[in-house]
Each structure stands twice: as structure tokens, then as C-alpha cells.
Amino acid sequence: AQSPQDGYRINILVNDTQMRLGEINFYREYELSSNSSAAATIEIKGSEAVWSKHFGIIQVHTYLRPVTLSANNTLGDASEKFSVNGTNIGFNVHRNSTFYLHSLHPQNGTFNTSVAVAFILYRSTGAIPGGCNMVHPVDETPFLSVMLEEEIVLVETPPAGSGVPHLDNTTCTTENFLYEFRYLYLTKQDFSKRSYFDMLRTLMVPRTAMESGYLVTKVPEYNLHQYYAKNTGMGIFFVTLVMDGYGENVTTAYIPGHSYGCPQQQLFRDCHVIDSTPLAILLVLMMVMGACQIILGRQLVYLRIIVNSFMIGGYLAYVIFCTIEDWDLKMVIVMLGGLIFAIAWTVLWLQCHSVTEVADILGSVINGYGLSCLVLYAFGDMRILESHTYYWMVFCLVLPSAAVLSFPLSRRGAIVSTALQGSFFMSITLLFMFDGNIHYAVINNWRRLKDTSFTYAIINPHLDIVDCFCIVVWLMAFISSIFIQTRLMDGGCPCWRRQRVRVLRYRDQEAQPLIARLTARELGSDDVFLSPRSNSRFMQYWNRQSLFV
């Protein structure tokens, strides 16, 4: 290879006796300069005997910045049919070929682009990825089309084709092939170049993709469109495997794709769930209300009804105005809706003198909502829950059931209910602030209300260290709230309780009456409360008298 300034020249010699079929036979990483028109030249050579029985896939993966892979040395309108642009691209190779990499970005200045080039050889009897392309300008498209939408990531797989005709079947008959869709996650906020290339290399090969990747089981048969729930700031990598249906048992892999849940230009700047000031204010309010519920939820009844009605009113406002595209405006409406609902509900039920019962009912509804969201999040990838009818049927069944079970039937039950609510508010706030994943149980419920295509989205609960930390905080806050509110209900501060009991115990012992001496000669006297000269003499007399009884 030459220097980056002159452009790399990459030569790949195809030899079926030395190359392993279905494995990575060539892999190199380079730094391409944007100064040259052709940053790299890839030349693939092999004998006619090799190409008569095999075909290859040349893959080009770039980190963050897209490049153009073309069969022409120069770019122009005439080369559109022979070039593709993107970060995860490539071509099927059926003969000796030469490709050119272009990384010109004059509008963005001069910089280097990190790129990985890989080549994999397959038998021609296997399915050809993208061999039945009818959308893209190029003839065969072995790469995936990844589109980032507001709530989901859409991945489209071009239909595969057959390299050798079988039994007069056409090469575009999709039922002749079996498709598998696999995916992998990176840890949250992991945007490193090393993790990016390592994950792609794992999914390039069918063997390692099946060993390490999660299998998509939610896609209907022959559906080559997959929907994934968007997790902002979390890298998700996709690959499609295809096996021919003629008994050859040859599995080929498409070129894997990826998404970080946000545009590339926002990756290192604001690729977070909290990307608006109104949302940050709402989370601070939730944190304060959660802390108040943990400490004083049982003592201050009006606090419970204000907090619970604010949460329910905010959720109802989101449901009504969920179609608004402006996220900041939507969060302002949520806070105003919660405030109006809290004031109206509090004033109404103050007049009816049933504040305690209303607060307990609202709290039970919130507990039921949180539990129903967690249940549907854990089992969200079940095929039966793709139906809106079944999803909301399960939701409406779990919510009242959990609300009834969590309704406080005693003062101790009210403490448990408020402790659960307060710890839930605090943990959800921490998950938003530190980019966890469990809070997507609530977010995905909102998405089902807004986007009908989200019913087919792959959810797959994915826990990381932030989620484990927030679960521990949730449990600690729940236990601490029960302890604090129980002590406050009994009276006094928890830290003073033990010392005060000890003082009272000593005082009770000192107030006990002393034993007085009583004899038969003194039965008529009134000196029973006089102190005896010796208690030991009295005990000796008592023992002697008991012998004659």
C-alpha cells in the first residue's frame, strides 16, 4: 500500500485453495485522506475457475464519515449505476474487478477518514445477498438500508438472488430462501472507533453472527423490513443472514449496518435522552416530589394527592398532545397539564372531605401503571403483542389488577404505597439523567400511542451497569422510606426513639414499690408501707413460713 497522500492501493488475490469459505479472508484498516480524488484503489484478482464456482463480497466500513465506493475512477452522473455512498457499503464480486474509494468532503474541510476493508468468499450455489435488487440504481446491493426515524430505526434488506438456476425457478423468488435477522448492542455512550469496527467484524461472518447475535423472532415470514426501538446513545448493529432453500445448506451474510440512535453530527455533542430544558425541569420536579413522598408521603396527605394528581395529569396531557413534533413544547404542555390537574383535583376533593381516600386511589393507579409498563417491556417482543388490541387489552388488565393489589388497606399499607411511588419517581429520574435503559418501559408505552409502526419494533430489554445501579437505589430508597415513615408514624424522630425508651424503662423501675416487712404480730398495724430494717431477714422469715404451708 502507498502513503495516504498518494492514495492506498489494495490488492486482494482470490485463491479457493487457500481461502476459507464464509470467513474473513482479507481485513485491513486505513486512514484515508480527503485531499485526493481516489483515496484508495481496491483490485481483486482470481482465476476463471475460481469465479465459476465462487463469488465474493467486498465490504467497506467507515467510522462516522461516509465515503463513496465506485467502479469508476472519477465521479459523475454517469457513474451513479456503478457507485454507492455510505458508511457500511460494498459490492458483490463475480469476476476480476477494480473499485475506487472517494472521500471528498470539500464543504467540511480537510480531515482523515478511518476505514476498514474486508473480503469474504462464498460458493456460487448459495444465495447472493441483494441479488434481486429492484430499488437501488446498482444491479446488486448486498448492504442494508438503515433509516433513523423519530421513534424507531428502520432496516430494509434487499431480496437475495440465486447464483445458479434451480428447477426452472426464477432468481427473485423470495420463498426459495430462509432469512435470519441478527443484531447486537454496544454499551450506552460507547462511540469508540475500536468498538465500532470490532462489532462489525463479528457480524460479517455467518458463523460468528449466529453465535453472538440476538435472533429477531418478531418479523413475519418473507418480511424484509425490521423495526428496532430507538435507544438514544446506544449503538445497535444489524445483519441479515440468508440460506438457500435447495438443500445446499450454504449461508451467506449481508454487509452489516449500524445506528447510534441519533444523527452522526450529534454523536459527541448531544446524543442523550435529555436534550431539552423543559424535560430537565420536569425531571428535577419528579426528583423533588419523589424525595417528599419517601420522607413525608404518609404524614402529609395533601402532598400525596398533589404529587399523584400532577403525575396523572401530565400523562393525560401527553396522551392528548402526543402528535406534536416539537419536544420542548410537548414537555411544557405536560407540566402545565399536570399542574392544572393537580390544582383542580385538590380543590375539588377538599370540598368533598375525602382527601385521604382519593390520594390512596391515585397512588394505586400510578403503581399499577408503572408495573404494567414493566411487564409489557419485559415481554414486549412477543408476537401476540404486535396487535394494538392485545397490547392494550393486557395493559388494561394489568393496571387495575396491580392498582387493587397495591391499594393501602391500613396505615402500614399507605406507607408501603407511598414508599413505592417515591422510590419509583427517583429511580426513573436517575435513569433519564444517566442514560439507562429501564426507563424505556415508560417511553415505549408512549411510543405505542403515537406511532402505529412501533408495534413491530424490536424492544429486547437490555440492562447495563447504570440500570443495575438505579435498581439498587430504588430498593434502598424503598426500604429507607418504609423505615422513616414507620418511625414518624409512631412518633418522634427515628434516631431518638431507642434512647427515649431506655429512659422511660429506668423511670418505671425506680417507681416500683419496695417490699415491706409484715409479720403476724403486725397484722393490726398500718406499717405495711414502712421500710424494713433488713430485707434479708424478711426473706428468711418468708422461707420458714412456706415450709409449714
VOGU-3710 file (C-alpha; in Angstrom, 3 decimals, decimal comma):
1> aqspqdgyri> 0,000/0,000/0,000  1,155/3,560/-0,778  1,061/6,570/1,532  -2,276/8,159/2,422  -1,406/11,315/0,455  -0,963/9,365/-2,789  -3,881/7,022/-2,087  -3,787/3,419/-0,933  -3,591/0,593/-3,444  -5,111/-2,608/-2,035
11> nilvndtqmr> -4,592/-5,903/-3,875  -6,678/-8,976/-3,000  -5,719/-12,287/-4,641  -8,533/-14,845/-4,638  -7,428/-18,461/-4,300  -10,039/-21,034/-3,349  -7,425/-23,484/-2,054  -6,055/-21,018/0,497  -9,181/-19,063/1,358  -11,826/-20,255/3,804
21> lgeinfyrey> -15,370/-20,084/2,516  -17,722/-17,956/4,584  -14,870/-16,467/6,636  -12,968/-13,173/6,565  -10,101/-13,732/4,131  -8,917/-10,135/3,998  -9,246/-7,384/6,583  -7,301/-4,118/6,890  -7,915/-0,736/8,488  -6,706/2,514/6,915
31> elssnssaaa> -6,769/6,271/7,397  -7,951/7,882/4,155  -7,063/11,444/3,257  -9,681/13,752/1,775  -7,106/15,550/-0,390  -7,003/13,008/-3,227  -9,804/12,215/-5,668  -9,274/8,465/-5,239  -8,299/7,829/-1,619  -7,880/4,083/-2,221
41> tieikgseav> -7,890/1,634/-5,099  -9,072/-1,931/-4,447  -8,089/-4,540/-7,032  -9,483/-8,088/-6,774  -7,995/-10,828/-8,961  -8,704/-14,526/-9,350  -8,739/-17,263/-11,976  -11,753/-18,149/-14,114  -12,009/-21,482/-12,325  -12,416/-19,656/-9,029
51> wskhfgiiqv> -15,129/-17,297/-10,291  -17,051/-20,134/-11,941  -17,677/-21,750/-8,553  -17,492/-18,826/-6,139  -18,407/-15,205/-5,638  -17,147/-12,685/-3,117  -18,360/-9,641/-1,204  -16,090/-6,628/-0,822  -17,062/-4,614/2,263  -16,085/-1,046/3,148
61> htylrpvtls> -16,917/0,316/6,604  -16,061/3,874/7,626  -16,178/5,436/11,059  -18,668/8,332/11,275  -17,989/9,883/7,840  -19,473/8,378/4,650  -17,403/7,566/1,582  -18,197/6,607/-1,992  -17,262/3,217/-3,421  -17,319/3,218/-7,212
71> anntlgdase> -16,296/1,097/-10,162  -15,140/4,296/-11,919  -12,046/6,317/-11,140  -13,968/9,582/-11,414  -17,346/10,512/-10,038  -20,168/11,911/-12,145  -23,745/11,439/-13,205  -22,807/8,546/-15,474  -21,226/6,630/-12,570  -24,401/6,528/-10,448
81> kfsvngtnig> -25,166/2,996/-11,589  -21,707/1,826/-10,521  -21,237/3,636/-7,182  -22,708/3,664/-3,681  -22,288/6,110/-0,816  -22,474/5,476/2,918  -20,649/4,150/5,971  -21,410/0,409/5,540  -21,282/-0,356/1,820  -19,882/-2,865/-0,667
91> fnvhrnstfy> -20,393/-4,889/-3,841  -20,795/-8,490/-4,902  -17,770/-9,657/-6,897  -18,240/-12,260/-9,681  -15,089/-11,540/-11,712  -11,814/-9,659/-11,566  -12,741/-6,134/-10,546  -11,296/-2,801/-9,515  -13,042/-0,387/-7,152  -12,196/3,139/-6,040
101> lhslhpqngt> -12,801/4,793/-2,704  -13,595/8,529/-2,722  -13,705/10,557/0,491  -14,074/14,116/-0,800  -15,916/16,452/1,604  -14,944/19,960/0,482  -17,733/21,598/2,481  -16,411/20,176/5,761  -12,718/20,931/5,314  -9,781/18,547/5,291
111> fntsvavafi> -9,684/15,519/7,567  -8,859/11,820/7,554  -11,445/9,057/7,453  -10,993/5,746/9,276  -11,997/2,859/7,026  -11,953/-0,948/7,218  -11,846/-3,081/4,052  -12,873/-6,753/4,186  -13,393/-9,538/1,641  -15,391/-12,770/2,123
121> lyrstgaipg> -15,667/-15,641/-0,371  -18,771/-17,865/-0,802  -19,847/-20,739/-3,036  -21,907/-19,646/-6,025  -24,591/-22,198/-5,140  -25,525/-20,105/-2,128  -27,919/-17,185/-2,090  -26,476/-13,917/-3,390  -27,227/-11,043/-0,959  -29,118/-8,275/-2,726
131> gcnmvhpvde> -29,096/-10,196/-5,991  -32,749/-9,370/-6,615  -32,439/-5,617/-6,098  -35,263/-3,576/-7,612  -34,817/-0,297/-5,719  -31,212/0,913/-5,853  -29,547/2,024/-9,104  -26,810/-0,621/-8,858  -27,591/-4,147/-10,041  -26,818/-5,983/-6,780
141> tpflsvmlee> -26,934/-4,418/-3,317  -25,508/-6,684/-0,596  -25,779/-3,910/2,021  -28,640/-2,924/4,326  -30,562/0,322/4,168  -30,761/1,881/7,655  -33,094/4,835/8,241  -33,323/6,671/11,562  -36,823/7,906/12,366  -38,210/9,710/15,401
151> eivlvetppa> -39,112/6,646/17,455  -37,706/3,667/15,528  -34,790/2,523/13,384  -35,965/1,020/10,088  -33,718/-1,603/8,457  -34,523/-2,745/4,914  -32,952/-5,845/3,354  -32,895/-6,121/-0,464  -34,136/-9,558/-1,612  -31,499/-12,171/-2,306
161> gsgvphldnt> -30,968/-13,812/-5,672  -29,797/-17,230/-6,800  -26,429/-17,590/-8,465  -27,331/-20,842/-10,230  -30,874/-21,511/-11,530  -32,551/-24,457/-9,812  -35,511/-26,371/-11,218  -36,612/-23,531/-13,507  -37,183/-21,175/-10,532  -36,520/-17,502/-11,088
171> tcttenflye> -33,655/-15,859/-9,221  -36,021/-13,409/-7,464  -38,362/-15,929/-5,841  -38,052/-14,977/-2,171  -39,666/-18,161/-0,842  -36,636/-20,120/-2,029  -34,537/-18,550/0,729  -34,624/-18,555/4,505  -33,760/-15,232/6,159  -32,429/-14,644/9,655
181> frylyltkqd> -32,051/-11,225/11,209  -29,442/-10,754/13,929  -28,396/-7,750/15,982  -26,014/-6,721/18,766  -25,826/-3,814/21,205  -22,927/-1,685/22,352  -22,860/-0,239/25,844  -24,501/3,148/26,309  -22,446/6,127/25,092  -19,743/3,868/23,634
191> fskrsyfdml> -18,786/5,723/20,448  -15,201/4,495/20,218  -13,719/3,507/16,875  -12,374/0,223/18,238  -15,765/-0,956/19,484  -17,328/0,081/16,182  -15,008/-1,990/13,981  -14,946/-4,972/16,365  -18,742/-5,203/16,356  -18,900/-5,020/12,563
201> rtlmvprtam> -16,240/-7,695/12,223  -18,264/-10,010/14,468  -21,338/-9,711/12,244  -19,538/-10,024/8,888  -19,276/-13,812/9,142  -22,400/-16,019/9,360  -20,805/-18,309/11,959  -19,908/-15,586/14,472  -23,123/-13,686/13,765  -25,210/-16,728/14,730
211> esgylvtkvp> -23,068/-17,377/17,811  -23,086/-13,822/19,183  -26,065/-12,024/17,667  -29,605/-11,893/19,020  -32,159/-13,523/16,725  -35,145/-11,466/15,629  -38,280/-13,574/16,102  -40,870/-10,839/15,713  -40,695/-10,331/11,933  -43,427/-12,055/9,870
221> eynlhqyyak> -42,343/-14,544/7,235  -40,941/-13,040/3,995  -40,951/-9,552/5,546  -37,605/-7,902/4,817  -38,340/-4,762/6,853  -37,315/-4,724/10,512  -38,172/-2,092/13,096  -35,984/-1,543/16,141  -36,859/0,650/19,103  -34,574/3,665/19,051
231> ntgmgiffvt> -32,311/3,859/22,108  -30,639/7,254/22,029  -26,885/6,986/22,506  -26,756/3,180/22,267  -25,102/1,576/19,252  -27,077/-1,221/17,628  -25,638/-3,280/14,762  -27,677/-5,337/12,299  -27,010/-8,132/9,840  -29,190/-10,324/7,640
241> lvmdgygenv> -28,294/-13,963/7,015  -29,808/-15,863/4,110  -29,782/-19,608/3,430  -30,730/-21,116/0,100  -33,789/-23,341/0,077  -32,437/-26,016/-2,248  -30,691/-28,199/0,294  -27,225/-26,768/-0,353  -27,012/-25,563/3,267  -24,968/-22,500/2,287
251> ttayipghsy> -25,483/-19,424/4,467  -24,343/-16,016/3,283  -24,343/-12,724/5,159  -25,244/-9,242/4,027  -22,948/-6,341/4,814  -23,835/-5,326/8,404  -25,195/-1,881/9,236  -25,473/0,197/12,391  -27,207/3,075/14,153  -26,433/5,064/17,310
261> gcpqqqlfrd> -29,990/6,349/17,734  -29,080/9,910/16,730  -27,594/11,707/13,703  -23,841/11,426/13,199  -23,282/15,183/13,672  -24,819/14,972/17,170  -22,913/11,896/18,266  -20,380/13,525/20,595  -22,349/16,657/21,406  -25,927/15,970/22,471
271> chvidstpla> -26,692/12,317/21,777  -28,591/11,917/25,048  -32,172/11,315/26,101  -32,222/14,650/27,960  -31,737/17,117/25,124  -34,204/19,846/26,136  -34,515/22,276/29,030  -38,233/21,608/29,754  -37,526/17,889/30,095  -34,690/18,620/32,535
281> illvlmmvmg> -37,027/20,825/34,609  -39,663/18,088/34,649  -37,098/15,548/35,856  -35,995/17,879/38,671  -39,635/18,230/39,744  -40,012/14,455/39,724  -36,883/14,083/41,850  -38,151/16,606/44,435  -41,619/15,038/44,542  -40,118/11,584/44,881
291> acqiilgrql> -37,977/12,689/47,831  -41,005/14,265/49,521  -43,011/11,086/49,015  -40,228/8,992/50,530  -39,995/11,071/53,716  -43,431/12,636/54,271  -45,774/10,719/51,983  -47,766/9,140/54,829  -47,748/12,168/57,126  -48,855/14,857/54,636
301> vylriivnsf> -51,990/13,627/52,919  -52,316/16,725/50,735  -48,784/16,186/49,444  -49,768/12,739/48,221  -52,798/13,952/46,336  -50,877/16,860/44,750  -47,993/14,664/43,587  -50,162/11,824/42,316  -52,629/14,082/40,515  -49,733/16,008/38,932
311> miggylayvi> -48,292/12,773/37,509  -51,630/11,546/36,190  -52,494/14,945/34,710  -49,120/15,155/32,969  -49,566/11,716/31,449  -53,066/12,567/30,202  -51,719/15,774/28,658  -49,033/13,769/26,842  -51,621/11,309/25,524  -53,803/14,132/24,187
321> fctiedwdlk> -50,962/16,112/22,575  -48,629/13,240/21,631  -48,744/14,159/17,931  -46,934/17,472/18,492  -43,497/17,292/16,866  -41,816/19,981/18,998  -40,444/18,092/22,009  -39,860/21,234/24,118  -43,419/22,432/23,583  -44,716/18,969/24,398
331> mvivmlggli> -42,878/18,918/27,751  -44,214/22,386/28,635  -47,751/21,160/27,905  -47,135/18,106/30,093  -46,070/20,260/33,051  -48,978/22,674/32,600  -51,429/19,795/32,291  -50,087/18,193/35,455  -50,244/21,487/37,363  -53,818/22,265/36,291
341> faiawtvlwl> -54,974/18,736/37,056  -53,313/18,800/40,490  -54,903/22,124/41,470  -58,358/21,195/40,200  -58,307/17,733/41,780  -57,087/19,038/45,130  -59,676/21,819/45,348  -62,489/19,502/44,280  -61,789/16,815/46,812  -61,063/19,267/49,613
351> qchsvtevad> -64,671/20,319/49,290  -65,804/16,689/49,427  -63,681/15,926/52,535  -62,363/12,667/51,107  -58,739/13,606/50,604  -57,203/10,502/52,145  -59,187/8,040/50,054  -58,578/9,996/46,854  -54,833/10,186/47,490  -54,680/6,442/48,041
361> ilgsvingyg> -56,657/5,748/44,861  -54,422/7,992/42,729  -51,312/6,426/44,230  -52,568/2,926/43,482  -53,250/3,913/39,864  -49,657/5,162/39,495  -48,307/1,941/40,994  -50,437/-0,088/38,597  -49,257/1,958/35,620  -45,594/1,510/36,495
371> lsclvlyafg> -45,971/-2,241/36,972  -47,928/-2,678/33,723  -45,245/-0,777/31,776  -42,513/-3,003/33,225  -44,446/-6,189/32,419  -45,094/-5,154/28,811  -41,476/-4,035/28,449  -40,168/-7,387/29,643  -42,441/-9,336/27,274  -42,603/-6,704/24,538
381> dmrileshty> -41,116/-8,915/21,798  -43,906/-11,484/21,940  -45,644/-11,830/18,585  -49,100/-11,616/20,147  -48,343/-8,115/21,485  -47,845/-6,776/17,954  -51,605/-6,285/17,830  -52,795/-2,994/19,297  -55,888/-4,749/20,590  -53,994/-7,407/22,526
391> ywmvfclvlp> -51,377/-4,948/23,790  -53,869/-2,517/25,289  -56,026/-5,388/26,495  -53,111/-6,714/28,555  -52,280/-3,182/29,673  -55,853/-2,532/30,844  -55,866/-5,893/32,631  -52,565/-5,480/34,486  -53,070/-1,836/35,503  -56,291/-2,209/37,554
401> saavlsfpls> -55,146/-5,538/38,974  -51,908/-4,026/40,241  -53,765/-0,928/41,446  -56,184/-3,017/43,510  -53,378/-5,127/44,974  -51,363/-2,039/45,931  -54,314/-0,141/47,421  -53,500/0,507/51,102  -55,942/-1,206/53,445  -54,229/0,117/56,604
411> rrgaivstal> -51,838/2,798/57,747  -48,897/0,459/57,165  -50,187/-0,211/53,655  -50,230/3,527/52,914  -46,579/3,707/53,922  -45,649/0,918/51,506  -47,628/2,581/48,705  -46,013/5,999/49,134  -42,562/4,439/49,516  -43,047/2,591/46,237
421> qgsffmsitl> -44,150/5,753/44,430  -41,363/7,940/45,768  -38,612/5,440/45,007  -40,098/4,898/41,521  -40,021/8,642/40,758  -36,419/8,962/41,930  -35,151/5,910/40,049  -36,852/6,954/36,789  -35,259/10,393/37,111  -31,810/8,872/37,642
431> lfmfdgnihy> -32,282/6,591/34,631  -33,057/9,603/32,433  -30,128/11,599/33,797  -27,519/8,843/33,464  -28,826/7,313/30,209  -30,076/3,971/31,469  -32,456/1,632/29,671  -35,222/0,583/32,086  -36,988/3,928/31,706  -37,739/2,890/28,119
441> avinnwrrlk> -40,513/0,811/29,688  -42,413/4,094/30,074  -41,096/5,667/26,855  -42,127/2,673/24,737  -45,631/2,875/26,171  -45,782/6,483/24,967  -44,459/5,417/21,564  -47,250/2,880/21,128  -49,726/5,736/21,487  -48,043/7,878/18,863
451> dtsftyaiin> -46,529/5,609/16,188  -48,526/2,690/14,787  -45,420/1,123/13,212  -43,864/0,784/16,670  -45,970/-2,337/17,203  -43,413/-4,263/15,111  -40,360/-2,746/16,790  -37,766/-4,986/18,424  -37,544/-3,971/22,095  -35,367/-6,633/23,781
461> phldivdcfc> -34,707/-5,335/27,333  -31,009/-4,599/27,610  -29,575/-3,903/31,082  -26,234/-2,257/31,763  -24,363/-1,011/34,826  -26,478/2,159/35,062  -29,668/0,099/35,242  -28,222/-2,120/37,971  -27,156/0,951/39,951  -30,616/2,519/39,666
471> ivvwlmafis> -32,275/-0,730/40,743  -30,107/-0,750/43,879  -31,004/2,900/44,544  -34,670/2,039/44,048  -34,540/-0,751/46,629  -32,553/1,328/49,135  -34,934/4,276/48,797  -37,939/1,970/49,175  -36,617/0,315/52,353  -35,445/3,629/53,835
481> sifiqtrlmd> -38,821/5,224/53,179  -40,659/2,433/54,993  -38,311/2,736/57,981  -38,508/6,540/58,205  -42,274/6,805/57,773  -42,933/3,986/60,241  -40,901/5,763/62,915  -42,564/9,080/62,175  -46,000/7,484/62,413  -45,146/6,039/65,853
491> ggcpcwrrqr> -43,987/9,486/66,960  -40,624/11,143/67,196  -37,501/11,008/65,109  -36,161/7,508/64,365  -32,739/8,341/65,803  -34,237/9,411/69,181  -36,605/6,523/69,649  -34,286/3,995/71,308  -32,789/6,452/73,820  -36,195/7,699/74,966
501> vrvlryrdqe> -37,458/4,146/75,542  -34,441/3,366/77,694  -35,043/6,431/79,905  -38,694/5,544/80,376  -37,776/1,977/81,298  -35,431/3,154/84,035  -38,012/5,579/85,331  -40,625/2,827/85,548  -38,267/0,603/87,547  -37,495/3,329/90,039
511> aqpliarlta> -41,178/3,929/90,661  -41,851/0,325/91,796  -42,948/-0,034/95,491  -40,424/-1,544/97,901  -41,077/-4,812/99,774  -42,256/-4,166/103,328  -41,844/-6,473/106,371  -45,113/-7,997/107,526  -45,450/-10,387/110,490  -48,327/-11,951/112,331
521> relgsddvfl> -47,860/-9,569/115,266  -48,166/-6,596/112,939  -51,399/-7,599/111,246  -53,307/-4,947/113,055  -50,772/-2,188/112,493  -50,563/0,097/109,482  -46,820/-0,027/108,822  -47,021/-2,066/105,612  -45,514/0,795/103,629  -42,663/1,339/106,090
531> sprsnsrfmq> -39,201/0,339/105,022  -37,913/-2,753/106,842  -34,589/-2,795/108,664  -33,414/-5,732/106,639  -34,916/-7,339/103,560  -32,714/-10,392/104,046  -34,290/-11,106/107,457  -37,715/-10,835/105,857  -36,798/-13,355/103,149  -35,580/-15,820/105,801
541> ywnrqslfv> -38,862/-15,470/107,672  -40,790/-15,933/104,421  -38,960/-19,155/103,628  -39,580/-20,599/107,115  -43,280/-19,834/106,918  -43,563/-21,508/103,493  -42,279/-24,801/104,902  -45,394/-25,144/107,078  -47,886/-24,417/104,347
//
